[in-house]
């Protein structure tokens, strides 16, 4: 298990129970409508427990994104491979509205994708995105991902964006 990833502005670390408050606040807000736990406390709790458990079971998972010098979790970004997922995914959710549009999600996602390919040995990576989630679609496209309409999906109404390998990005 890798302890943390470091970028120019960020530290990506495994999530900890203390990140629950930020996750809870996000899931109870209107910003979380693209996630199945939106405004449902029981589902939100189980979703957060799954984030922690994914790390315990697989030794990796979505990273808690923090700004250097501040350990507050502002997002969860990274490898996500529940057993019922058809492919290896790079997932993301930005918990703090204050950081939207700052490039932090892009920076964290790039580090996560590189880690998935270089350290975890992935041969492919996708991101599953709700059709109306314009910010996530823009992020996927900014990362070089392209819509793959023929890819298997975890739900019928999910878009699948396929990420290029970091070595294939010019």
C-alpha positions as CSV (number, residue, x, y, z in Angstrom):
1,X,0.0,0.0,0.0
2,X,1.4,3.4,-1.0
3,X,1.1,5.9,1.9
4,X,0.6,9.0,-0.2
5,X,1.1,10.7,-3.5
6,X,2.5,14.2,-3.7
7,X,1.9,16.7,-6.5
8,X,2.9,20.4,-6.7
9,X,0.0,21.6,-4.5
10,X,-1.5,18.4,-3.1
11,X,-1.1,15.4,-0.9
12,X,-3.2,12.4,-1.8
13,X,-3.5,10.1,1.2
14,X,-5.7,7.1,2.1
15,X,-9.0,8.3,3.6
16,X,-9.4,8.2,7.4
17,X,-12.5,8.1,9.6
18,X,-12.0,11.8,10.3
19,X,-12.9,12.6,6.7
20,X,-16.5,11.6,7.3
21,X,-17.6,15.1,8.1
22,X,-16.5,16.5,4.7
23,X,-18.0,13.5,2.9
24,X,-21.2,13.8,4.9
25,X,-21.6,17.5,4.1
26,X,-21.0,16.9,0.4
27,X,-23.5,14.0,0.3
28,X,-26.2,16.0,2.1
29,X,-25.8,18.9,-0.3
30,X,-27.3,19.5,-3.7
31,X,-23.8,19.2,-5.3
32,X,-24.0,15.4,-4.8
33,X,-27.0,14.7,-7.1
34,X,-24.9,12.6,-9.5
35,X,-24.1,10.2,-6.6
36,X,-26.4,7.5,-5.3
37,X,-26.0,8.6,-1.7
38,X,-27.4,12.1,-2.3
39,X,-29.2,13.4,0.8
40,X,-29.7,9.8,2.2
41,X,-27.7,9.6,5.5
42,X,-27.7,5.7,5.6
43,X,-26.5,5.4,2.0
44,X,-23.9,8.2,2.5
45,X,-22.6,6.4,5.6
46,X,-22.3,3.1,3.7
47,X,-20.6,4.8,0.7
48,X,-18.0,6.3,3.0
49,X,-17.5,3.0,4.8
50,X,-17.0,1.5,1.4
51,X,-14.2,4.1,0.7
52,X,-12.4,3.0,3.8
53,X,-13.1,-0.7,3.2
54,X,-11.8,-0.6,-0.4
55,X,-8.4,0.4,1.0
56,X,-8.5,-2.3,3.6
57,X,-9.5,-5.0,1.1
58,X,-7.5,-4.1,-1.9
59,X,-4.6,-2.0,-0.4
60,X,-5.6,1.0,-2.6
61,X,-8.6,3.1,-3.4
62,X,-9.7,6.6,-3.9
63,X,-7.3,9.1,-2.3
64,X,-8.4,11.7,0.1
65,X,-7.2,14.9,-1.6
66,X,-5.6,17.5,0.7
67,X,-3.8,20.8,0.0
68,X,-0.2,20.8,1.2
69,X,-0.1,22.1,4.8
70,X,-3.8,21.4,5.5
71,X,-5.0,17.8,6.1
72,X,-8.6,18.7,5.4
73,X,-10.1,16.3,2.9
74,X,-11.4,18.3,-0.1
75,X,-12.1,15.5,-2.5
76,X,-11.8,11.8,-3.2
77,X,-10.1,10.8,-6.4
78,X,-8.4,7.6,-7.6
79,X,-8.6,3.9,-8.3
80,X,-12.0,2.3,-7.7
81,X,-12.6,-1.4,-8.4
82,X,-15.5,-2.9,-6.5
83,X,-16.1,-6.5,-7.5
84,X,-19.2,-5.7,-9.5
85,X,-17.6,-3.0,-11.6
86,X,-17.0,-4.1,-15.2
87,X,-13.6,-2.3,-15.5
88,X,-11.0,-0.5,-13.4
89,X,-12.1,3.0,-12.7
90,X,-10.6,6.3,-11.8
91,X,-13.3,8.0,-9.8
92,X,-13.6,11.4,-8.4
93,X,-15.8,13.6,-6.2
94,X,-14.9,17.1,-5.1
95,X,-16.2,17.5,-1.6
96,X,-15.4,21.2,-1.3
97,X,-17.2,23.7,-3.6
98,X,-14.4,26.2,-2.8
99,X,-11.9,24.3,-5.0
100,X,-14.1,23.8,-8.1
101,X,-12.4,25.4,-11.0
102,X,-9.0,25.6,-9.5
103,X,-7.4,22.7,-11.3
104,X,-7.0,20.7,-8.2
105,X,-9.2,17.9,-9.5
106,X,-7.2,17.7,-12.7
107,X,-3.9,17.6,-10.8
108,X,-5.1,14.9,-8.4
109,X,-6.7,12.8,-11.2
110,X,-3.5,12.9,-13.3
111,X,-1.5,11.7,-10.3
112,X,-4.0,8.9,-9.6
113,X,-4.1,7.8,-13.3
114,X,-0.3,7.6,-13.4
115,X,-0.2,5.6,-10.1
116,X,-2.9,3.2,-11.4
117,X,-0.9,2.5,-14.6
118,X,2.6,2.7,-13.2
119,X,2.3,1.2,-9.7
120,X,-0.9,-0.9,-9.8
121,X,-0.1,-2.2,-13.3
122,X,-3.5,-1.4,-14.8
123,X,-3.8,-1.9,-18.6
124,X,-6.9,0.3,-18.9
125,X,-8.9,2.8,-16.9
126,X,-12.3,4.3,-17.3
127,X,-14.4,6.8,-15.5
128,X,-18.1,6.2,-15.0
129,X,-20.1,9.4,-15.2
130,X,-23.8,10.3,-14.9
131,X,-25.0,11.8,-18.2
132,X,-25.9,15.2,-16.7
133,X,-22.7,15.7,-14.7
134,X,-21.1,18.3,-17.0
135,X,-18.2,19.1,-14.7
136,X,-17.1,15.4,-14.6
137,X,-17.4,15.1,-18.3
138,X,-15.3,18.2,-18.8
139,X,-12.7,16.8,-16.3
140,X,-12.6,13.5,-18.1
141,X,-12.1,15.2,-21.5
142,X,-9.4,17.5,-20.0
143,X,-7.6,14.4,-18.9
144,X,-7.7,13.1,-22.5
145,X,-10.4,10.5,-21.9
146,X,-12.8,9.8,-24.7
147,X,-16.4,8.5,-24.6
148,X,-16.5,4.8,-25.2
149,X,-20.2,4.0,-26.0
150,X,-19.4,0.2,-26.4
151,X,-17.8,-0.3,-23.0
152,X,-19.6,-2.3,-20.4
153,X,-21.1,-0.1,-17.7
154,X,-22.2,-0.6,-14.1
155,X,-25.7,0.9,-14.8
156,X,-27.5,1.4,-18.1
157,X,-27.6,5.2,-17.9
158,X,-23.9,5.6,-17.2
159,X,-21.4,7.2,-19.6
160,X,-18.0,5.5,-19.9
161,X,-14.9,7.7,-20.6
162,X,-11.7,5.8,-21.4
163,X,-8.4,7.2,-20.2
164,X,-5.3,7.0,-22.3
165,X,-2.2,5.6,-20.7
166,X,0.0,8.4,-19.4
167,X,2.8,7.4,-21.8
168,X,0.4,7.9,-24.7
169,X,-0.4,11.5,-23.8
170,X,1.7,14.0,-25.8
